[in-house]
Amino acid sequence: MIKIAVASGKGGTGKTTVSVGLARAFSLLGKSVALVDCDVEEPNCHVFFPESRAISRKDVISLVPHVEEDLCSGCRRCYEFCHFNAIVVFDKARILDEFCHRCGGCNLVCPKGAISEEEVRIGEILEWEVGERFRLREGRLTVGQANPSELIKETKDVSWGEVVVIDCPPGTGCSVMEAIEGVDLVVAVVEDTPFGVHDFEKFLLVTEKMALDKVVVWNRADISIGGITKVCADKGIDIVMSIPFMREFQESYARRKDIVSFSQRWRDEFLSLAKVLLNRIEENKRDAT
């Protein structure tokens, strides 16, 4: 199984367009494909596949710590254990749900048994059959839940498909690191604007720390300040596709079609890109052995 993450330090760069196009291209090459939408706060890959058939849905449940105040002695053991600053102690311990990573450690270290765990629905995972060898899997975070990483981890845990294409959330936080962890290649979709270059440089720091190979797809490449080419040259990163600002892409969105199905030109371009990525991953695997 080959796993490719399509990511970016900035939102709105075209990650979903590239993810959907790549997934369709791999399927045209005869590969069984799982397209996984891990942008769980705003998933939208399904928009491009109105012909798909729903095949499964499941709730994702997490165990969230809860403090029984009558039992809590305020000893601070849980506070000292928590590395995520998710617990504060005044007279009693308080759990800050927004920071809690649900590791369960506070429950284990409490000497009074004052911390229990409650089941909370954090989201759902849906799957569609797009074609005989093409499936779409999507995570949807429950409104009000602040930590999507746990749902992303379960959403990307797929056992089907020769190629898995992961549409990642934007940014450089925990949710992005969860989405790209363990993939064979990261495709960074970038735009050459001041914010785009700044966020791309931040994203590169994450991929370097995680020792992940990456290539660049340059979107809206005819709008440039010269920053992307300089960063890629300095870092030795290959730009494997350049996409100009074109009406075709807006038309495909309006018609709910992926660009590969909508345009013969971009069908050919994405087929070429898919082959380039497969060759690169194979070369990396040969070098590793």
Summary of the structure (lengths in Angstrom):
residues: 289
radius of gyration: 21.3
end to end distance: 17.1
largest distance: 68.6
contacts: 919
relative contact order: 0.20
helix: 36%
strand: 27%
